Amino acid sequence: MAFISSGYNPDKPMEDRITDIGPRHYAEFYPPVIKNNKGKWLYHEIIEPGIVVHVAESGDELYTIRVGGCRLMSVSHIREIMEIADKHCDGYVRWTTRNNVEFMVDSKDKVDPLKQDLLGRKQPGGCFKFPIGGTGAGITNIVHTQGWIHCHTPATDASGTVKATMDVLFDQFTDMKLPAKLRVSMACCLNMCGAVHCSDIAILGYHRKPPMLDHEYLDKMCEIPLAIAACPTAAIKPAKVEIDGKKLNSVSVKNERCMFCGNCYTMCPSMPLADTEGDGIVLMAGGKISNRIDGPKFSKVVVAFIPNEMPRWPTMTAAIKKMVDAYSADANKYERLGQWAERIGWEKFFEKCDLEFTHHLIDDFRDPAYYTWRQTTNFKFT
């Protein structure tokens, strides 16, 4: 009835219809060459790192230049991207799912002027504003989460760790000299909205201490049943506490059950989880999503804990660089990092990457090592 009272006529549903609600149809933003050849592409090839050509059945060509971009962009940076798109690409531009920016032109003659313009724009410190790369057998941008800037449960920063990591992996972004593509992802807590569970190398922020309890304000600020229900491991239960002679409704946490996810803090601000000494980074490796050669793989923990070392995270970046260099030097062509590790044996992986293996890596939260590291009864001597 609310629709009818607002003027909606069910007998004539299109009458006086408002059509500007919600997002506009994505087809409106296609460059003409894509709109004219959608579903009719013959092939594509990578001309050089960061530059791809698509050829259609009609003979039309689409040249794309991919540049690295940051996930959190300033308004002035986006305006500069728009200026480049207006100047070279008739106003068309797109973002990839890994936060790269792609500029598209319909003629080979337009590629070099666009490329030189992009490479000529630099930050005041001298680094590229728009580095070209991220295609083929190399490293593209790191998918990451909010970090300290926006999120309320992170154990580390996202933008800072990603910037520091991409600085040491920049050569692998601008060329294609790795055995296969290598995907790095970052999530700032183990709720993992950064999809680190299936990445070649993954950076994971990790809490090591249970939430603190502000008993005085907990019942005033929180719905206690919601905080209890939010816990995935049933580590929280209601409790009565006495403060200044007053009995207050609160909760207690069974520490050995807590998995430090921060769900309780989401429901209850009086249960903060952030801790300077307890928070840090776990490195994971060996995951992938594709079915190529073999099935998808989950990432495995390879470095149990690294403290937060702002602003450059040197221990973390050194460990990642060692993994990438060892993989680059030893893997076969087309072999993903996890496939390489399984071929040589995980023992050799730790040896070649100069990583310490500890008992903390044997079992994960749910399954024993049989399901995570050793998936058959056959022992592999390495």
N, C-alpha and C positions, 0 to 999 in steps of 0.2 A: 504493500500500500504506500510505502514511502516513495517509491518510484512514481506512482500515479499522482501523488500529491505534489510532486516536484514538476509535473508536466509531462511525464513519460507516458506515451500511449502504446500499450502492448499490441494493439491492432496495426499500428504503423511504427514499428520499432526504429526506422531510419529517420523519422520526421524530427527536425530540429536537433539532430544528433550532434553532440559536442565531440569533435574528433581530435582535439589537441591534448587529451589526457594520456599520461604515460609517455614512454620513449617513442621516438619516431621510428619508422621501419628502417632496418639497417640497409636495405637496398638503395635508399636515397643517398647513401654516402659512398657508394661505389664509384671509382673513377670510370669514365665512359668505356675504356678498353676492357675493364673487368665486367661491367654490366653487359657489354655486347658479346662477350665470349664465355660467360659463366657456364660451367659444365662442358666446355668444348676445348679444353687445353690438351695439347698433344704431349708436351713434356716440359721439364724445366731443368736447368743446370746452373751450377755455381761457377760464375766466370772467374771470380777471385774472392778471397775472404770478405764476406759481408755484402757481396753483390750477386744477385740471382736474376736470371732471365727466364720468363715463362713464354712459351711459344704456343699459339692457338692453331686450331685447324684452319682458320681463315688466313693464317699468315701473320696476324697481329702479334706484336711482341710487347711484353711488359717487363721493364727493368726495375728491380727493387734494390735499394741500398738500405741495409740494416745498420743502425747505430746503437750503441749502448745508451741506456737511459736509467735514471734513478726512479725508484718507485714513488718516493715522496718528492714532488716537483714544486718549485716556486712558480708563482704566476708569471714572473718575468721570463723564466726559462720556457714555459709553455708558449708564451707570446713569441719568443724567438723561434720556436719550432713552427708556429703558425706562419711566421714571416718567411721562413725557408720554404714551406709548402706553397705559399702564395707565389713566391718568386720562381720556383722551378717545377712545381707539380700541379699547377692549376688549383691549388688549395686543398688537395687530397693528401691525407697522411693517416697512418694507422699505428696502433700499439699492439705488440705481441703479448701473449700470455705470460711471458717472462720479462715484461717491462722494457723490451727493446722498442725503438721507434723505427718505423719503416717509411721511407720516402719512395714514391712510385712514379715513374715516367714512362711514356709510351714510345720513346725513340732512343736509339743508342747514342745519337748526337747529344742528347741531354744529360747523359750519365756523367761524363767527365766534368762539365761545369758544376754539377751538383756535388760531385765528390770533392772537388777542390774547395768549394764553398764550405762544405762540412768540415774538412780537415783544417781549413784556415781559421776556424772559430775556436779560440782557446780561452781558458780561464785566466784570471790575473796571475796565477802562479805558474802558468805555462803549460798545463795539461790540456788535453783535448776536451772540448765541450761535447763533441759528437764523434767518439771513436768508432771507426767502421770495423765490423767483424761479427762474431757470434754465429757463424754458419758452419755446417759440415763437421769434420772431425776436429772439433775444438770445444772450447767452453763458451757458452752464451751467458746472458745475465743470470744472476742468482734470484730465484723466487724466494721472497722472504715475507715475514709477518710484520706486525706493527712495532714491536720493541718498546723501548721506554717512552717513545714519543706519544703513542696513543693507547697502548694496551694496559690493563690493570694487573695482569698476572705474569709478566715476563720475568725470566731469571737472568736475561742478558739483553743487550740492545740488538736490534736487527740492522738498522742502517749502518751503524758503526762497524759491526763485524763483517757485513757484506762489503762495505767500502774497503776495509783493510784486506779482506781476502782477494777481492778483484784487483787490488793494486799489485799483489804478488803473482797473480795469474794473468796479468794483462797480456803478456806475449801469447798465451794460449787463446785469448779472445781474438786477437788480430791476425792470427794465422790458423792453419788447419793441419798441424803436424802431429796430432795425437793419433793413436791407433784407431779410435772411433770417437763418436761424440761423448762428451763427459758432462753430466748434469750435476750441478751443485745447488742445494737448496738449504734454506735456513728457517728454523722455527724457534721462537724465543721461549717456549715452554713445551712440556710434553703433551699438551692438548693438540699440538701439531697442526695448526691451520696453515703451516707452510709446506705440507706434504713431504716431509723429510723421510717418511718411512719407505720410500721406493726411489732413492736417488743414489747416483754413483758415489757422491760424497755429501754428507749432510752435517749441518751445524745445528745442534739442539741445545737451547737453554734449559738448565736443569736445577730445580730446587732440591736441597738435601735435608731440609728441616721441616717439621710439621708446622701448621699455622700457629701463630701466637693468639692468645685468647684475651680479649679486653672484656673481662667479666662485668665490669661496672656499667658498660654501655651496651653490651651484647643484646640484652632483651629489649632495650629501648630502640635500637637501630635495626634489629633484624627480626624476621619471622623465623623462629627457631626450627619449626618443622621443615621449612624450605632448605635451611642450611644442612639439616640432617639428611634430607632426601637427595640433596645434590651430591653427596659423597658416593663415588662408584664402588668403594670397597667397604662400606658400612663401618667406617672408622670413627664416626661421630655419634654420640648419644646424648640425650638430655641429662643435665646435672643441676644440682642446687649448690650454690656457693655462698659463703658468708663474708661480707665486706662491711667493715665498720659496724658490726653488730646487726646488719640487715641481711636477711636471706634473699638471694636473687636467683631468678631463673637463668640458666646458662647452659653450656654444653661441655663435654669433655672429649678429648681425642685419644684414641688408642694408637700410639705412635707406630707400633709394629705393623699396623694395618695401613697406615697412611702412605699413599703413593705420590704425595706432594704436587698434585695436579692444579690446585687452586680453585677448583669448582666451588668450594665452600666460601671463599672470599668473594666470588662472583655474586653469591646470594647474600653474603653477610660481611659488610665492611669492617666489622669488629673482629675478623679472623684473618689479619694480614699475613702474607706468606714471604714477602721479600726480606732478604737477609744478606748482608754484605759478605760474610764469610761462607754462608751456606749455598749461595747462588753461584752458578758458573756454567760451563759448557761441556757437553758430551759430543764427541765426533763419531759419526756412523759412516759406513762404507758398504759398497757392494750391491746396492739396490738398482732396480730398473723397472720400467713399466712395459716396455715393448715385448713382443713375442718373437723377436728376431733371434734365430739360432736356437734359443731355448726360452723357457717361460719367464714370466715376471719374477722378480726376486725382492724380498724384503732387505732393507739395510740392516747391518749388524753393528753393534757398538764396538769400536776399535780403540777409542781413547775414553777411559771411564770418567775422567773429570779434569777440567782445566779451569783455574780461577779466572774471574773477570779481570782483565788487564787493560783498562781503558787508557788512552783512546785507540791504541793500535793492535791490541791483542796479539803480541808477538809470539807467544807459545803456540797459540791456535794456528796462526798463519804459517808458522814454520812446519807444524805437523801436516797441514794440508798440502803445502808445497812438496814435502818429502813424498807423500802419497802420489801426487800427480807426476813428479819426476820419475819415481820408480815404475809407475804404470806406463809412462811414455817410453821409457827405455827398454822395458821387458815384455810388454804385451804384443800379441800378434795383431796383424791388421784386421780391423773390424771387430776386435774383441773388446767388449765392455769391461769396466773395472772389476765387477763382480765375477764375470766369466774368467778373467785372468786370475783372480785370487783362487777360484775353485780349481782351475787347471793346475796351478803350481802348489796348491795346498795353503790353507790359511796360516799354517806355521811359517811357511816361507814368506807369505805376505807381510807378516809382522817383522820378519827379519830384513826383508828387502826395503821396507818402509822405515826401518829403524824406530819401530814403535814398541813400547813395553807391553808385554802380555801379562795380565794379572788375573787373579781368581775372580775379580769383580766382573770379568767379561764372560764367565762360563754360563751363568743362568740369567735369563731375563725375568720379567715379573711373573709370567705365567708358566712358561715351559722350561723343562730341563734342557741341557745342552744337546740332547739327542735330536730335538726338533729344530734347534737353531744353528748349531755349528756342524755336528755330525749327523747327516740325514740318512746314512746307511750304516750297517754293521761292519762294513769293510774299512779297515784302517789304511790310510794312505801314507806311506813312508815318503818323506821329502828330504 
